[in-house]
Amino acid sequence: MLTFLRRRLFQGLISILIVLSIAFVVLNLSGDPIRMMLPPTASQEDVEAMRKSYGFDQPLIYRYFTFLNQIAHLDFGKSVQTRRPALSMVLARLPATILLSFSALFLAALFGIPLGILAAVKRGKIVDTLAVLLSMVGQSTPVFWIALILIYLFGVIFPVLPPSGYGTAEHLILPATSLSLFLLAGITRVTRTSLLEVLNMPFITTARSKGLKEHVVILKHAFLNAVIPVVTQLALQMRFVIGGSVVVEAIFGWPGLGQLLAQAAFARDYPVVITSTFFISLFIILLNIALDCFYSAINPRIKLWE
């Protein structure tokens, strides 16, 4: 187990290094942030002086190794725009993104898993047809379109919920619902498909022949053997939510990491973009390791040390 964790952590560090290196190169080739900070009337001398103060006058390869040394010491520098430490800016936004992400995933799992089970049990009936239709529509509808519809319905026509903002449970409902409706479609589809495969296996017929109640056969025998693809789908959805919530956070004015990353990318605020990318990559890698450990816990045939 410890050997597995050490190996995965080492692989994770290499992955983070590669991602950050790509981000560094892309950001440094995308434009000059100094020009964006100064007014158009600034003289060339002012531009050069500010470029030197930020270290942008150094060769790219020198800046890259300086960058690696700073990352190794968890020194992400200061924001080009605000001059505040980039690390503190990102950490201040993380709780909002985590709250939104887990709320959306909880809602999607709360309704998606039972709906997928019901669709598999009632295969070919109206419930199954509606669940399949919901999955198709949900996964083909852009998240921003779902968000705009919810704002129009519950913020304009029936103004019962705030269309934007942060701070109360009411502010969380619309953005979390927007994300969860998209996630729910995938969870429902995977749960249905996985459970249908298990229901056709011989041990399910044996369990029924013993006279076990149908809900015991479905939940205890069938679903527990079909849960690994469902857990994998939940992990994939969490990666999407953490890394791809930029649109939803922008639409609802949600002060999360996605909104900060989008603003920093447009402003070419290198330290903030790098810091945000680091935390997103770190979260995804830790999620993958936790997922592997969970596989071993729910399925003894999967041995991490093999």
Phi and psi restraints in degrees (value plus and minus 20) as a CYANA .aco file:
   2 LEU   PHI     -84.7   -44.7
   2 LEU   PSI     -57.8   -17.8
   3 THR   PHI     -82.5   -42.5
   3 THR   PSI     -61.5   -21.5
   4 PHE   PHI     -82.0   -42.0
   4 PHE   PSI     -65.4   -25.4
   5 LEU   PHI     -85.2   -45.2
   5 LEU   PSI     -61.6   -21.6
   6 ARG   PHI     -82.4   -42.4
   6 ARG   PSI     -62.9   -22.9
   7 ARG   PHI     -84.7   -44.7
   7 ARG   PSI     -63.1   -23.1
   8 ARG   PHI     -88.6   -48.6
   8 ARG   PSI     -56.9   -16.9
   9 LEU   PHI     -86.1   -46.1
   9 LEU   PSI     -59.5   -19.5
  10 PHE   PHI     -84.2   -44.2
  10 PHE   PSI     -65.1   -25.1
  11 GLN   PHI     -81.1   -41.1
  11 GLN   PSI     -57.0   -17.0
  12 GLY   PHI     -85.1   -45.1
  12 GLY   PSI     -61.2   -21.2
  13 LEU   PHI     -82.9   -42.9
  13 LEU   PSI     -59.8   -19.8
  14 ILE   PHI     -83.6   -43.6
  14 ILE   PSI     -61.4   -21.4
  15 SER   PHI     -83.3   -43.3
  15 SER   PSI     -63.1   -23.1
  16 ILE   PHI     -83.0   -43.0
  16 ILE   PSI     -61.4   -21.4
  17 LEU   PHI     -80.7   -40.7
  17 LEU   PSI     -62.7   -22.7
  18 ILE   PHI     -85.7   -45.7
  18 ILE   PSI     -64.7   -24.7
  19 VAL   PHI     -82.3   -42.3
  19 VAL   PSI     -65.6   -25.6
  20 LEU   PHI     -86.3   -46.3
  20 LEU   PSI     -55.7   -15.7
  21 SER   PHI     -85.0   -45.0
  21 SER   PSI     -62.7   -22.7
  22 ILE   PHI     -83.0   -43.0
  22 ILE   PSI     -64.2   -24.2
  23 ALA   PHI     -81.9   -41.9
  23 ALA   PSI     -60.3   -20.3
  24 PHE   PHI     -81.1   -41.1
  24 PHE   PSI     -67.8   -27.8
  25 VAL   PHI     -84.9   -44.9
  25 VAL   PSI     -65.9   -25.9
  26 VAL   PHI     -81.7   -41.7
  26 VAL   PSI     -64.6   -24.6
  27 LEU   PHI     -84.8   -44.8
  27 LEU   PSI     -60.0   -20.0
  28 ASN   PHI     -94.9   -54.9
  28 ASN   PSI     -37.9     2.1
  29 LEU   PHI    -119.1   -79.1
  29 LEU   PSI     -20.4    19.6
  30 SER   PHI    -111.4   -71.4
  30 SER   PSI     -31.1     8.9
  31 GLY   PHI     131.3   171.3
  31 GLY   PSI     156.5   196.5
  32 ASP   PHI    -123.6   -83.6
  32 ASP   PSI      90.5   130.5
  33 PRO   PHI     -88.2   -48.2
  33 PRO   PSI     -43.3    -3.3
  34 ILE   PHI     -83.7   -43.7
  34 ILE   PSI     -60.1   -20.1
  35 ARG   PHI     -83.4   -43.4
  35 ARG   PSI     -51.0   -11.0
  36 MET   PHI     -96.0   -56.0
  36 MET   PSI     -47.2    -7.2
  37 MET   PHI     -99.6   -59.6
  37 MET   PSI     -52.5   -12.5
  38 LEU   PHI    -114.6   -74.6
  38 LEU   PSI     132.7   172.7
  39 PRO   PHI     -88.3   -48.3
  39 PRO   PSI     138.8   178.8
  40 PRO   PHI     -79.6   -39.6
  40 PRO   PSI     -44.3    -4.3
  41 THR   PHI    -104.6   -64.6
  41 THR   PSI     -19.3    20.7
  42 ALA   PHI     -84.1   -44.1
  42 ALA   PSI     121.1   161.1
  43 SER   PHI     -97.4   -57.4
  43 SER   PSI     144.5   184.5
  44 GLN   PHI     -84.2   -44.2
  44 GLN   PSI     -53.1   -13.1
  45 GLU   PHI     -84.5   -44.5
  45 GLU   PSI     -60.8   -20.8
  46 ASP   PHI     -84.4   -44.4
  46 ASP   PSI     -59.7   -19.7
  47 VAL   PHI     -83.2   -43.2
  47 VAL   PSI     -66.1   -26.1
  48 GLU   PHI     -86.4   -46.4
  48 GLU   PSI     -57.4   -17.4
  49 ALA   PHI     -85.0   -45.0
  49 ALA   PSI     -63.2   -23.2
  50 MET   PHI     -90.3   -50.3
  50 MET   PSI     -56.7   -16.7
  51 ARG   PHI     -82.3   -42.3
  51 ARG   PSI     -58.4   -18.4
  52 LYS   PHI     -88.5   -48.5
  52 LYS   PSI     -58.0   -18.0
  53 SER   PHI     -86.5   -46.5
  53 SER   PSI     -48.4    -8.4
  54 TYR   PHI    -113.8   -73.8
  54 TYR   PSI     -23.7    16.3
  55 GLY   PHI      63.1   103.1
  55 GLY   PSI      -9.6    30.4
  56 PHE   PHI    -100.3   -60.3
  56 PHE   PSI     -20.9    19.1
  57 ASP   PHI    -105.3   -65.3
  57 ASP   PSI     -28.6    11.4
  58 GLN   PHI    -102.0   -62.0
  58 GLN   PSI     135.7   175.7
  59 PRO   PHI     -80.4   -40.4
  59 PRO   PSI     133.6   173.6
  60 LEU   PHI     -80.8   -40.8
  60 LEU   PSI     -60.7   -20.7
  61 ILE   PHI     -86.5   -46.5
  61 ILE   PSI     -56.0   -16.0
  62 TYR   PHI     -86.2   -46.2
  62 TYR   PSI     -63.9   -23.9
  63 ARG   PHI     -83.8   -43.8
  63 ARG   PSI     -52.7   -12.7
  64 TYR   PHI     -87.1   -47.1
  64 TYR   PSI     -65.4   -25.4
  65 PHE   PHI     -89.7   -49.7
  65 PHE   PSI     -53.9   -13.9
  66 THR   PHI     -82.3   -42.3
  66 THR   PSI     -60.9   -20.9
  67 PHE   PHI     -80.9   -40.9
  67 PHE   PSI     -65.1   -25.1
  68 LEU   PHI     -83.4   -43.4
  68 LEU   PSI     -59.4   -19.4
  69 ASN   PHI     -84.8   -44.8
  69 ASN   PSI     -59.7   -19.7
  70 GLN   PHI     -86.9   -46.9
  70 GLN   PSI     -61.4   -21.4
  71 ILE   PHI     -83.5   -43.5
  71 ILE   PSI     -59.0   -19.0
  72 ALA   PHI     -81.0   -41.0
  72 ALA   PSI     -48.2    -8.2
  73 HIS   PHI    -121.0   -81.0
  73 HIS   PSI      -7.5    32.5
  74 LEU   PHI      35.2    75.2
  74 LEU   PSI      15.8    55.8
  75 ASP   PHI    -124.5   -84.5
  75 ASP   PSI      82.6   122.6
  76 PHE   PHI    -114.8   -74.8
  76 PHE   PSI     -17.9    22.1
  77 GLY   PHI      58.1    98.1
  77 GLY   PSI    -189.1  -149.1
  78 LYS   PHI    -131.6   -91.6
  78 LYS   PSI     131.3   171.3
  79 SER   PHI     -80.8   -40.8
  79 SER   PSI     116.0   156.0
  80 VAL   PHI     -86.7   -46.7
  80 VAL   PSI     -51.6   -11.6
  81 GLN   PHI    -103.9   -63.9
  81 GLN   PSI     -65.8   -25.8
  82 THR   PHI    -125.2   -85.2
  82 THR   PSI     -34.2     5.8
  83 ARG   PHI      44.3    84.3
  83 ARG   PSI      -4.8    35.2
  84 ARG   PHI    -111.2   -71.2
  84 ARG   PSI     133.8   173.8
  85 PRO   PHI     -77.9   -37.9
  85 PRO   PSI     109.1   149.1
  86 ALA   PHI     -82.6   -42.6
  86 ALA   PSI     -55.8   -15.8
  87 LEU   PHI     -82.0   -42.0
  87 LEU   PSI     -64.1   -24.1
  88 SER   PHI     -87.1   -47.1
  88 SER   PSI     -54.2   -14.2
  89 MET   PHI     -85.2   -45.2
  89 MET   PSI     -63.2   -23.2
  90 VAL   PHI     -89.5   -49.5
  90 VAL   PSI     -64.1   -24.1
  91 LEU   PHI     -82.7   -42.7
  91 LEU   PSI     -51.2   -11.2
  92 ALA   PHI     -89.3   -49.3
  92 ALA   PSI     -47.2    -7.2
  93 ARG   PHI    -110.8   -70.8
  93 ARG   PSI     -38.8     1.2
  94 LEU   PHI     -79.3   -39.3
  94 LEU   PSI     -64.6   -24.6
  95 PRO   PHI     -77.7   -37.7
  95 PRO   PSI     -58.3   -18.3
  96 ALA   PHI     -85.5   -45.5
  96 ALA   PSI     -61.9   -21.9
  97 THR   PHI     -88.3   -48.3
  97 THR   PSI     -61.4   -21.4
  98 ILE   PHI     -83.4   -43.4
  98 ILE   PSI     -62.2   -22.2
  99 LEU   PHI     -81.4   -41.4
  99 LEU   PSI     -67.9   -27.9
 100 LEU   PHI     -83.6   -43.6
 100 LEU   PSI     -63.7   -23.7
 101 SER   PHI     -84.2   -44.2
 101 SER   PSI     -70.5   -30.5
 102 PHE   PHI     -90.4   -50.4
 102 PHE   PSI     -52.2   -12.2
 103 SER   PHI     -84.9   -44.9
 103 SER   PSI     -65.1   -25.1
 104 ALA   PHI     -84.1   -44.1
 104 ALA   PSI     -63.8   -23.8
 105 LEU   PHI     -87.4   -47.4
 105 LEU   PSI     -56.8   -16.8
 106 PHE   PHI     -82.9   -42.9
 106 PHE   PSI     -65.7   -25.7
 107 LEU   PHI     -83.3   -43.3
 107 LEU   PSI     -61.8   -21.8
 108 ALA   PHI     -84.0   -44.0
 108 ALA   PSI     -62.4   -22.4
 109 ALA   PHI     -91.3   -51.3
 109 ALA   PSI     -56.7   -16.7
 110 LEU   PHI     -80.7   -40.7
 110 LEU   PSI     -58.2   -18.2
 111 PHE   PHI    -122.0   -82.0
 111 PHE   PSI     -51.0   -11.0
 112 GLY   PHI     -92.0   -52.0
 112 GLY   PSI     -62.6   -22.6
 113 ILE   PHI     -85.7   -45.7
 113 ILE   PSI     -70.5   -30.5
 114 PRO   PHI     -79.8   -39.8
 114 PRO   PSI     -57.6   -17.6
 115 LEU   PHI     -85.9   -45.9
 115 LEU   PSI     -60.0   -20.0
 116 GLY   PHI     -85.1   -45.1
 116 GLY   PSI     -60.2   -20.2
 117 ILE   PHI     -83.9   -43.9
 117 ILE   PSI     -64.9   -24.9
 118 LEU   PHI     -83.2   -43.2
 118 LEU   PSI     -59.4   -19.4
 119 ALA   PHI     -85.2   -45.2
 119 ALA   PSI     -58.6   -18.6
 120 ALA   PHI     -89.5   -49.5
 120 ALA   PSI     -61.6   -21.6
 121 VAL   PHI     -87.4   -47.4
 121 VAL   PSI     -57.9   -17.9
 122 LYS   PHI    -120.5   -80.5
 122 LYS   PSI      22.8    62.8
 123 ARG   PHI     -78.2   -38.2
 123 ARG   PSI     112.6   152.6
 124 GLY   PHI      66.0   106.0
 124 GLY   PSI     -27.5    12.5
 125 LYS   PHI    -116.9   -76.9
 125 LYS   PSI    -199.3  -159.3
 126 ILE   PHI     -82.0   -42.0
 126 ILE   PSI     -57.3   -17.3
 127 VAL   PHI     -82.9   -42.9
 127 VAL   PSI     -63.0   -23.0
 128 ASP   PHI     -83.3   -43.3
 128 ASP   PSI     -63.4   -23.4
 129 THR   PHI     -82.0   -42.0
 129 THR   PSI     -63.9   -23.9
 130 LEU   PHI     -85.5   -45.5
 130 LEU   PSI     -57.9   -17.9
 131 ALA   PHI     -86.6   -46.6
 131 ALA   PSI     -61.7   -21.7
 132 VAL   PHI     -85.3   -45.3
 132 VAL   PSI     -61.7   -21.7
 133 LEU   PHI     -82.9   -42.9
 133 LEU   PSI     -62.1   -22.1
 134 LEU   PHI     -81.0   -41.0
 134 LEU   PSI     -61.2   -21.2
 135 SER   PHI     -83.7   -43.7
 135 SER   PSI     -63.4   -23.4
 136 MET   PHI     -84.4   -44.4
 136 MET   PSI     -66.1   -26.1
 137 VAL   PHI     -88.4   -48.4
 137 VAL   PSI     -62.2   -22.2
 138 GLY   PHI     -83.5   -43.5
 138 GLY   PSI     -60.8   -20.8
 139 GLN   PHI    -103.0   -63.0
 139 GLN   PSI     -34.2     5.8
 140 SER   PHI    -118.2   -78.2
 140 SER   PSI     -23.9    16.1
 141 THR   PHI    -118.7   -78.7
 141 THR   PSI     104.1   144.1
 142 PRO   PHI     -81.1   -41.1
 142 PRO   PSI     126.4   166.4
 143 VAL   PHI     -81.9   -41.9
 143 VAL   PSI     -58.4   -18.4
 144 PHE   PHI     -85.2   -45.2
 144 PHE   PSI     -51.4   -11.4
 145 TRP   PHI     -90.4   -50.4
 145 TRP   PSI     -61.1   -21.1
 146 ILE   PHI     -80.5   -40.5
 146 ILE   PSI     -62.9   -22.9
 147 ALA   PHI     -82.8   -42.8
 147 ALA   PSI     -63.8   -23.8
 148 LEU   PHI     -86.0   -46.0
 148 LEU   PSI     -58.3   -18.3
 149 ILE   PHI     -84.0   -44.0
 149 ILE   PSI     -64.1   -24.1
 150 LEU   PHI     -83.9   -43.9
 150 LEU   PSI     -59.6   -19.6
 151 ILE   PHI     -83.1   -43.1
 151 ILE   PSI     -63.0   -23.0
 152 TYR   PHI     -85.3   -45.3
 152 TYR   PSI     -60.2   -20.2
 153 LEU   PHI     -93.9   -53.9
 153 LEU   PSI     -70.3   -30.3
 154 PHE   PHI    -122.6   -82.6
 154 PHE   PSI     -21.7    18.3
 155 GLY   PHI    -134.5   -94.5
 155 GLY   PSI     -39.0     1.0
 156 VAL   PHI    -137.8   -97.8
 156 VAL   PSI     -81.8   -41.8
 157 ILE   PHI     -87.8   -47.8
 157 ILE   PSI     -71.1   -31.1
 158 PHE   PHI    -138.5   -98.5
 158 PHE   PSI      65.4   105.4
 159 PRO   PHI     -93.2   -53.2
 159 PRO   PSI      54.5    94.5
 160 VAL   PHI    -127.4   -87.4
 160 VAL   PSI     -33.5     6.5
 161 LEU   PHI    -152.6  -112.6
 161 LEU   PSI     125.2   165.2
 162 PRO   PHI     -87.6   -47.6
 162 PRO   PSI     110.7   150.7
 163 PRO   PHI     -95.9   -55.9
 163 PRO   PSI     -31.3     8.7
 164 SER   PHI    -179.2  -139.2
 164 SER   PSI     148.9   188.9
 165 GLY   PHI      94.0   134.0
 165 GLY   PSI    -196.9  -156.9
 166 TYR   PHI    -178.1  -138.1
 166 TYR   PSI     124.2   164.2
 167 GLY   PHI     117.7   157.7
 167 GLY   PSI     -46.3    -6.3
 168 THR   PHI    -147.7  -107.7
 168 THR   PSI     149.0   189.0
 169 ALA   PHI     -84.2   -44.2
 169 ALA   PSI     -51.9   -11.9
 170 GLU   PHI     -85.1   -45.1
 170 GLU   PSI     -55.4   -15.4
 171 HIS   PHI     -87.3   -47.3
 171 HIS   PSI     -44.4    -4.4
 172 LEU   PHI    -100.8   -60.8
 172 LEU   PSI     -45.2    -5.2
 173 ILE   PHI     -81.0   -41.0
 173 ILE   PSI     -72.3   -32.3
 174 LEU   PHI     -87.1   -47.1
 174 LEU   PSI     -68.5   -28.5
 175 PRO   PHI     -84.3   -44.3
 175 PRO   PSI     -58.8   -18.8
 176 ALA   PHI     -86.2   -46.2
 176 ALA   PSI     -59.2   -19.2
 177 THR   PHI     -86.4   -46.4
 177 THR   PSI     -58.7   -18.7
 178 SER   PHI     -79.5   -39.5
 178 SER   PSI     -66.8   -26.8
 179 LEU   PHI     -89.6   -49.6
 179 LEU   PSI     -60.1   -20.1
 180 SER   PHI     -87.6   -47.6
 180 SER   PSI     -53.8   -13.8
 181 LEU   PHI     -83.6   -43.6
 181 LEU   PSI     -57.5   -17.5
 182 PHE   PHI     -90.3   -50.3
 182 PHE   PSI     -61.9   -21.9
 183 LEU   PHI     -89.8   -49.8
 183 LEU   PSI     -56.5   -16.5
 184 LEU   PHI     -77.3   -37.3
 184 LEU   PSI     -57.6   -17.6
 185 ALA   PHI     -80.7   -40.7
 185 ALA   PSI     -66.5   -26.5
 186 GLY   PHI     -87.7   -47.7
 186 GLY   PSI     -59.9   -19.9
 187 ILE   PHI     -85.1   -45.1
 187 ILE   PSI     -62.0   -22.0
 188 THR   PHI     -81.5   -41.5
 188 THR   PSI     -65.3   -25.3
 189 ARG   PHI     -84.0   -44.0
 189 ARG   PSI     -66.5   -26.5
 190 VAL   PHI     -87.3   -47.3
 190 VAL   PSI     -60.6   -20.6
 191 THR   PHI     -81.8   -41.8
 191 THR   PSI     -65.1   -25.1
 192 ARG   PHI     -81.9   -41.9
 192 ARG   PSI     -69.3   -29.3
 193 THR   PHI     -83.6   -43.6
 193 THR   PSI     -65.1   -25.1
 194 SER   PHI     -85.0   -45.0
 194 SER   PSI     -61.5   -21.5
 195 LEU   PHI     -89.9   -49.9
 195 LEU   PSI     -56.1   -16.1
 196 LEU   PHI     -81.8   -41.8
 196 LEU   PSI     -58.7   -18.7
 197 GLU   PHI     -83.5   -43.5
 197 GLU   PSI     -62.3   -22.3
 198 VAL   PHI     -91.2   -51.2
 198 VAL   PSI     -56.3   -16.3
 199 LEU   PHI     -84.4   -44.4
 199 LEU   PSI     -39.4     0.6
 200 ASN   PHI    -111.4   -71.4
 200 ASN   PSI     -17.0    23.0
 201 MET   PHI    -105.0   -65.0
 201 MET   PSI     134.2   174.2
 202 PRO   PHI     -80.7   -40.7
 202 PRO   PSI     -54.7   -14.7
 203 PHE   PHI     -86.9   -46.9
 203 PHE   PSI     -43.3    -3.3
 204 ILE   PHI     -90.9   -50.9
 204 ILE   PSI     -60.9   -20.9
 205 THR   PHI     -82.2   -42.2
 205 THR   PSI     -59.3   -19.3
 206 THR   PHI     -84.3   -44.3
 206 THR   PSI     -63.2   -23.2
 207 ALA   PHI     -81.8   -41.8
 207 ALA   PSI     -60.0   -20.0
 208 ARG   PHI     -89.1   -49.1
 208 ARG   PSI     -56.2   -16.2
 209 SER   PHI     -87.8   -47.8
 209 SER   PSI     -40.2    -0.2
 210 LYS   PHI     -98.8   -58.8
 210 LYS   PSI     -24.8    15.2
 211 GLY   PHI      67.9   107.9
 211 GLY   PSI      -5.6    34.4
 212 LEU   PHI     -87.2   -47.2
 212 LEU   PSI     128.0   168.0
 213 LYS   PHI     -85.9   -45.9
 213 LYS   PSI     130.8   170.8
 214 GLU   PHI     -82.3   -42.3
 214 GLU   PSI     -59.7   -19.7
 215 HIS   PHI     -87.8   -47.8
 215 HIS   PSI     -48.6    -8.6
 216 VAL   PHI     -90.3   -50.3
 216 VAL   PSI     -61.8   -21.8
 217 VAL   PHI     -82.1   -42.1
 217 VAL   PSI     -64.6   -24.6
 218 ILE   PHI     -89.3   -49.3
 218 ILE   PSI     -70.5   -30.5
 219 LEU   PHI    -102.4   -62.4
 219 LEU   PSI     -62.2   -22.2
 220 LYS   PHI    -105.0   -65.0
 220 LYS   PSI     -60.6   -20.6
 221 HIS   PHI    -116.6   -76.6
 221 HIS   PSI     -67.7   -27.7
 222 ALA   PHI     -98.8   -58.8
 222 ALA   PSI     -73.1   -33.1
 223 PHE   PHI     -86.3   -46.3
 223 PHE   PSI     -58.2   -18.2
 224 LEU   PHI     -83.6   -43.6
 224 LEU   PSI     -48.4    -8.4
 225 ASN   PHI    -105.6   -65.6
 225 ASN   PSI     -31.7     8.3
 226 ALA   PHI    -125.9   -85.9
 226 ALA   PSI     -13.4    26.6
 227 VAL   PHI     -99.0   -59.0
 227 VAL   PSI     -44.3    -4.3
 228 ILE   PHI     -81.0   -41.0
 228 ILE   PSI     -68.7   -28.7
 229 PRO   PHI     -80.5   -40.5
 229 PRO   PSI     -52.7   -12.7
 230 VAL   PHI     -87.7   -47.7
 230 VAL   PSI     -63.7   -23.7
 231 VAL   PHI     -83.5   -43.5
 231 VAL   PSI     -60.4   -20.4
 232 THR   PHI     -81.1   -41.1
 232 THR   PSI     -61.9   -21.9
 233 GLN   PHI     -84.3   -44.3
 233 GLN   PSI     -59.9   -19.9
 234 LEU   PHI     -81.7   -41.7
 234 LEU   PSI     -61.3   -21.3
 235 ALA   PHI     -85.5   -45.5
 235 ALA   PSI     -61.7   -21.7
 236 LEU   PHI     -82.9   -42.9
 236 LEU   PSI     -59.4   -19.4
 237 GLN   PHI     -85.9   -45.9
 237 GLN   PSI     -58.1   -18.1
 238 MET   PHI     -84.7   -44.7
 238 MET   PSI     -57.9   -17.9
 239 ARG   PHI     -81.0   -41.0
 239 ARG   PSI     -62.7   -22.7
 240 PHE   PHI     -82.1   -42.1
 240 PHE   PSI     -64.2   -24.2
 241 VAL   PHI     -85.1   -45.1
 241 VAL   PSI     -65.8   -25.8
 242 ILE   PHI     -85.8   -45.8
 242 ILE   PSI     -64.4   -24.4
 243 GLY   PHI    -108.3   -68.3
 243 GLY   PSI     -37.9     2.1
 244 GLY   PHI    -143.9  -103.9
 244 GLY   PSI       3.9    43.9
 245 SER   PHI    -109.8   -69.8
 245 SER   PSI      -4.2    35.8
 246 VAL   PHI     -81.0   -41.0
 246 VAL   PSI     -65.9   -25.9
 247 VAL   PHI     -84.1   -44.1
 247 VAL   PSI     -67.4   -27.4
 248 VAL   PHI     -84.4   -44.4
 248 VAL   PSI     -63.0   -23.0
 249 GLU   PHI     -84.9   -44.9
 249 GLU   PSI     -55.1   -15.1
 250 ALA   PHI     -89.8   -49.8
 250 ALA   PSI     -62.0   -22.0
 251 ILE   PHI     -86.0   -46.0
 251 ILE   PSI     -62.6   -22.6
 252 PHE   PHI    -114.1   -74.1
 252 PHE   PSI     -15.2    24.8
 253 GLY   PHI      42.0    82.0
 253 GLY   PSI      14.9    54.9
 254 TRP   PHI    -105.1   -65.1
 254 TRP   PSI      99.5   139.5
 255 PRO   PHI     -99.4   -59.4
 255 PRO   PSI      45.5    85.5
 256 GLY   PHI    -127.5   -87.5
 256 GLY   PSI    -192.7  -152.7
 257 LEU   PHI     -88.2   -48.2
 257 LEU   PSI     -54.7   -14.7
 258 GLY   PHI     -82.5   -42.5
 258 GLY   PSI     -64.2   -24.2
 259 GLN   PHI     -84.1   -44.1
 259 GLN   PSI     -62.7   -22.7
 260 LEU   PHI     -82.7   -42.7
 260 LEU   PSI     -61.8   -21.8
 261 LEU   PHI     -83.9   -43.9
 261 LEU   PSI     -61.6   -21.6
 262 ALA   PHI     -83.8   -43.8
 262 ALA   PSI     -65.5   -25.5
 263 GLN   PHI     -82.7   -42.7
 263 GLN   PSI     -62.2   -22.2
 264 ALA   PHI     -87.9   -47.9
 264 ALA   PSI     -56.4   -16.4
 265 ALA   PHI     -86.4   -46.4
 265 ALA   PSI     -62.8   -22.8
 266 PHE   PHI     -86.7   -46.7
 266 PHE   PSI     -52.6   -12.6
 267 ALA   PHI    -108.6   -68.6
 267 ALA   PSI     -20.3    19.7
 268 ARG   PHI      34.3    74.3
 268 ARG   PSI      22.7    62.7
 269 ASP   PHI    -106.0   -66.0
 269 ASP   PSI      66.5   106.5
 270 TYR   PHI     -74.2   -34.2
 270 TYR   PSI     -71.5   -31.5
 271 PRO   PHI     -78.9   -38.9
 271 PRO   PSI     -59.6   -19.6
 272 VAL   PHI     -89.6   -49.6
 272 VAL   PSI     -60.6   -20.6
 273 VAL   PHI     -83.4   -43.4
 273 VAL   PSI     -65.6   -25.6
 274 ILE   PHI     -83.2   -43.2
 274 ILE   PSI     -63.3   -23.3
 275 THR   PHI     -84.2   -44.2
 275 THR   PSI     -63.9   -23.9
 276 SER   PHI     -82.5   -42.5
 276 SER   PSI     -63.8   -23.8
 277 THR   PHI     -82.2   -42.2
 277 THR   PSI     -59.4   -19.4
 278 PHE   PHI     -80.3   -40.3
 278 PHE   PSI     -67.5   -27.5
 279 PHE   PHI     -90.4   -50.4
 279 PHE   PSI     -56.7   -16.7
 280 ILE   PHI     -84.7   -44.7
 280 ILE   PSI     -64.3   -24.3
 281 SER   PHI     -83.3   -43.3
 281 SER   PSI     -62.7   -22.7
 282 LEU   PHI     -82.2   -42.2
 282 LEU   PSI     -62.6   -22.6
 283 PHE   PHI     -82.7   -42.7
 283 PHE   PSI     -64.8   -24.8
 284 ILE   PHI     -84.2   -44.2
 284 ILE   PSI     -60.0   -20.0
 285 ILE   PHI     -87.1   -47.1
 285 ILE   PSI     -64.3   -24.3
 286 LEU   PHI     -83.9   -43.9
 286 LEU   PSI     -54.8   -14.8
 287 LEU   PHI     -84.6   -44.6
 287 LEU   PSI     -61.3   -21.3
 288 ASN   PHI     -83.0   -43.0
 288 ASN   PSI     -61.4   -21.4
 289 ILE   PHI     -85.6   -45.6
 289 ILE   PSI     -63.7   -23.7
 290 ALA   PHI     -82.6   -42.6
 290 ALA   PSI     -55.5   -15.5
 291 LEU   PHI     -85.8   -45.8
 291 LEU   PSI     -61.8   -21.8
 292 ASP   PHI     -82.7   -42.7
 292 ASP   PSI     -61.1   -21.1
 293 CYS   PHI     -85.3   -45.3
 293 CYS   PSI     -57.6   -17.6
 294 PHE   PHI     -87.0   -47.0
 294 PHE   PSI     -58.8   -18.8
 295 TYR   PHI     -75.3   -35.3
 295 TYR   PSI     -66.3   -26.3
 296 SER   PHI     -85.4   -45.4
 296 SER   PSI     -53.2   -13.2
 297 ALA   PHI     -91.6   -51.6
 297 ALA   PSI     -58.4   -18.4
 298 ILE   PHI    -111.2   -71.2
 298 ILE   PSI     -34.5     5.5
 299 ASN   PHI    -155.3  -115.3
 299 ASN   PSI      79.4   119.4
 300 PRO   PHI     -81.0   -41.0
 300 PRO   PSI     -37.8     2.2
 301 ARG   PHI     -90.8   -50.8
 301 ARG   PSI     -38.8     1.2
 302 ILE   PHI    -111.8   -71.8
 302 ILE   PSI      91.2   131.2
 303 LYS   PHI    -128.6   -88.6
 303 LYS   PSI     101.5   141.5
 304 LEU   PHI     -88.6   -48.6
 304 LEU   PSI     -45.8    -5.8
 305 TRP   PHI    -110.7   -70.7
 305 TRP   PSI     -18.4    21.6
